[in-house]
């Protein structure tokens, strides 16, 4: 299911679906766009194959991630999108080796050919923060409140490089300047509570890139920020991607962020990928009803003023007691007997676009894929 890197195009809206997608993309008003940043290459730096993560509980086995596959190329932005509980963050924590001890992880996670799941804890720590770094969604719980920002940034350098502390602090100052924090030398002595939310998130980006990693995993990096600050953070992520020549794994539930940032998009549902392809393919030509439903739930400026949204009825299934067949079938307007009996595999629907649906051909033939989600269904 590995796809070549692709750069999304933005066609003009010609249907309600196109209008919804364009509105989603317009939510992210970054001065720096994908077209301005370095394009991805064919070099594969991270390959995830059949990744499965389970957690034993008193109520049963939670199947949090069920067979995730993707490839991340150098300088690529790969977006992973889905509802809460779809397995987005758990799969990224597996890449970082940060899952709790009771997690049962199977499959393969290869960084430049080296399987991370076979490494000893010490070897994992050596890679974590140096070659693979992470920007967490809540900087206040990630930063130590009783240590200065400069100390924490310098510690990230000293953990992986044999350099004097003075040089580590100088590197910290350079990174704060790079992410746009004014008076960087002075702010090194400040504490996290003395920064605004947007500034704290910039500190987290500085910490992630301070050792020039190959991969930056950004897990909901703009969740708690207002739209203006969100755009600044996303613009800065694209800028530092080029500065340190890194690839970005962008995890979010925000389709607007994905539309404006990602070369390729992977959609997850109930712990499993259900669609993956170039971002313009996934957004303008969805081949899985869940994807179409997500797009149809976006408010559109092109529609009638009194037009109601087309929500996806119901809730995601329990990851302990998954229904037979396709997990989305109880909520899907196209569900048939085969959907309720046989879970579809992810298959190529054409042009390297992959989806897990028995009825992807019906979506391909539809002028507006979101129209399947009728009001009140």
N, C-alpha and C positions, 0 to 999 in steps of 0.2 A: 504493500500500500504506500510505498515511498513515492513522493512526487517531486519533480524538479521544481526549484524555486521559481516563483512567478511574481510579477509586479502587477497589482490590480489596476484596472482602468475604471473610469467612472462614466458610463454612458448616460445620456440625458434620460430623464424619467419618461416612460411611455405607457405606464400602467400603474394602478394603485400600489403594486408591489415595488416597482421602480421608485415611485415617489417616496414610499416609506424608507427604502434603503438610502436614498439620497438625503432625506432628512436625518437619518441616523448618522451618516457620514458628516453632515454639516454641524452636528453637535460638537465635533472636535475641531475647533478653529485654531489649528496650530500654524504658526508662521513657517515652520519647517515641516515639510511633508515627506512622504516616502519617495516622491520623485526627486527631492533634493538630497536624499541620503544615499550612501553607498549601496549599490544593488547586491543581492545575495549571490554567492558563487555556487558551484556544483560540489564543493567540498562538504562532506557529511561529518559533522563534529559530534552529534549526539543521535543515537539510534535506539529507540525504545521498541521492544518486540514482546507482544503477548504479556504485558505487565498486568499482574493480578495482585490485589492487596485485600486482605481479609482481616477482620477483627473479631475474636471470640468475645461474646457477651453472655450474660445470664439468660437472655431471651433467644439466643441463637447466634449464628455466624453472620456478621455484617459483610456483605460482598461489596466493599466500597469502590473497588476498581476491578473491571472484568475484561481483561484482554485489550489493553490500550497499545496501539502501534502508531508511531510517527517517526519522522526523521527531521532533524534540524540542521540546516546548512549554515555555513559561515556567513555572517552579516545579514542573516535572515531574521525577520520578525514573524514568528508563528503564533497566532492567536488561538487560545483555547477558551471556548465559551459554553455556557450551560447554566441551568438553574442551580440554586444552592443544593448541595448534596449530590451533585452529578459526578463527583470524583475528581474535579479539576485540581483542587489544592492538594488532595491526598496523593495524586500522581506526581505532582511537583515535589512534594516532600519526600517521596520515594527516591526521586532523582538526587535530592540533596542528602539523603541518608539521615533524615530527621524524624522518621516515624517512631512511635513508641515501641518498646521492646516486645509487646504482645502482638504486634502487627505480623501477619504472615505474608511475606512478599515472594512472588515467583515471577519468572520471566527473565528478560534481559534488558539491561540499561548500559549501553556501550558508549563511553566517551573516547573518541578517537581510537576505537577498536578495543578498548579496555573495559571489561564488564565490571561496573561499579558494585554490583551485588555480590561479587566474589572477594572484594577488598576487606581487609581487616579494619577495625575502627580507626586505628592510627592512620592508615593510608587514606581512608575516607576524609578524615579531618585535614589531611595535607592538601587534598583537592578542593575541599569546601572552603570557599572564600578566596581561593587563589585562582583556580581555573573555572569553577562554577560558583557564582555568587547569587544572592537572593535579595530582592527588595520586598519586605513584608508589608501587609496592608495597614498595620497600625504601628507607626513609629514609636508611640509613647510606651507600648509594651515591649518594644524591641530595644530601645535605648535605656541604659542604666540611669535612673534619675539622680543618683548621688555622685556621678562622675562627669567631668566636663566632656564636651563633645570632642575636643582635641585629644584627650586621653583615650577615648574610645576609638577614634579613627587611627591614632598612632598604634594602638594595640592590634588592630587589624593588620597593620604593616609588620609589626614585630613578630606576629604569630607565624608569618610565612617568609620573612626576609631577615638575614643577618646584617642589620644596619644599626648605627647608633640611634638613640632615641631622638636626638636633635634632627637627624635626617628624616625620621619617621614623622615628626611634627611638621617639618617643612613640606613633606608629601601631603599631609593632611590639609595644610593651608592651600596647597595647589588644587586639591580636589574640591575644597569649598569654593574656591574661585571659579573652578570649571563648572560647577552646578549653579552658579549665579548668586552666591551668598555674599553680600557686600561686607567690607571690612573683615575679610576672612581671618586675618591674623588676630584681630581682637575677639572675634566670635569663637575662636578655638578655646578660650577660657570660659565661655558661657556654658550653662547647663541646659538640658533639653527643655525644661519648662520655660526658659527664656526665649524660645523660638516659637513662631506660629506653626500651625499645622502643615502648611505648605513648605515652610523652611525645614521642619523636621523631616519631611519626606525627601527633601533635597539632600539632607544629611545622610539618609539611608541610601540614596543613590550614590553619594560620594563614597560611602563605606563599601558598597557593592563593587565599585569600579577601581578602588584604590590599588588593587594588585593586578590591574589589567587582565581581567578574566576573559575567557573565550565565550562564556555563556552567562547571560544575566536572566534570572527567573524573576519576573515581576508579578507578584500575586496580589491582584486587586490594588494596584499602587495608588489609585485616586478615589477610593470608595468614600472616604470621609471629607473630601475636599469640594469646595464650590466649583462651578463650571470654569471660571476664569483661572483659578489656581490649577485645576485639572489640566487645562490646555497647556499651561506653562510646564507642568511636570512631564506631560507626554512629549512636548517639544524637546525638553531637556534629555529625556531618555533617547530620542532619536539622535540628538547631537552627540551624546556620550557614546552611543553605539558606534558611531563613526570614529570618534576620537580614540577609543581603545580597540576598535576593530572587532567588536563582539556581536554575537547573535542574541536575540531576545526571545524568550518564551513568555508571552504575555497572557496572563490568566485573568479573566474578568467575566462578569455577567452582562456588561454594558456593550450592546451591539454598536453603539456610536463610536466607542473607543476602538473596537475591532475594525470597523469600516475605515477609520482614519489612520490606523497604525499597521495593520498586519498584511504581509505579503500573501500568506496562506491562513486558512481558518479551519480549525477542528472543532466540531460541535459534539458535545457529550450529553448523554442522557442515561440515567440509572447506572452510572459507573462504566459506561461503554461508549466508544466513538460511534456516532450514527451518520456523520457526514464529514468529509474532508476534501479540500480542494483549494484552488486559488480563490482569494477573497471575493473577487467579482463573480466567479462561478457560484459560490455558495450563496451570495447575497442576491444575485439577479436571476439565478437559475437553480433554486433549491430542488434537491431530489429526495428529500426526506420530509414528511409532513411536520415533524417537530420543528425543523428549521423554518419552514414556511409559517408555522404558527407563531414562532418568536418574532419573525419579521412583521407579521400582520398585527402584532400587539403594539407596534411602535406608532405613536401619534403622528399623523401626516399633515403638513401644511397645505398639501395639494388637494385634499379631499373636501367634502362638504362640511360646513361649520357644525351641523348637527349630526354628522355621521358618528356612529358609535364604534368603539374599537372591537376587534374580533379576538376575544381572549381564548386561551387554551383552557377548556373546562377541566375540572378535576385537579388532582395533585399527583406528584411523582410517586411511584410505588415504593413500598418498603424494601430496603436492600437486604432485609433478613428473609422476607417471604415474597420473593419475586413471582409474578404471575407466569403461567406458561406462555410460550410464544414471545411475541414482541412486547417488551415492557411498556411501550407507548400505546399499544392497541386499545386499552380502555378509554383513552383520551383522543383517539385518532378518528377523524371523519371518514377515512378511507379503509378502515379496518374490515377485514373479511375473515372467513373461517381459517384460512391458512395463516393469517397474522396471529390469531389466538392460539394456534397450535405449534407453529415453527418460528423460532427467532431468526430473523434474516441475518446473513453474514454481510460484511462490508464488501461490496463489489464495485468494479469499475463501471460507471454509467456513461463513459465517453470523455475523451480529452483529459484523461487523468483525474477526473472528478469521481470520487467514491462516495457511496451511500449504502446504508443498511435499511432497505425497504423493499417489500414485495411489489409495491405499486409505484415505483419511481417513474415508470413510463407515463402514468397518468399525470404526474406533476410536470413532466417534460412537455406534455401536450397542452397543458393549461396556459391560458393567456395570463392569468393572475393566480398563482398558487395559493395565496392567502384566502381566496374566495371559498375554499373548501371549509373554512372555519366560519360557518354562518352564525349570525347573531342569535344567541339564545340556545345554541345547541348544547 
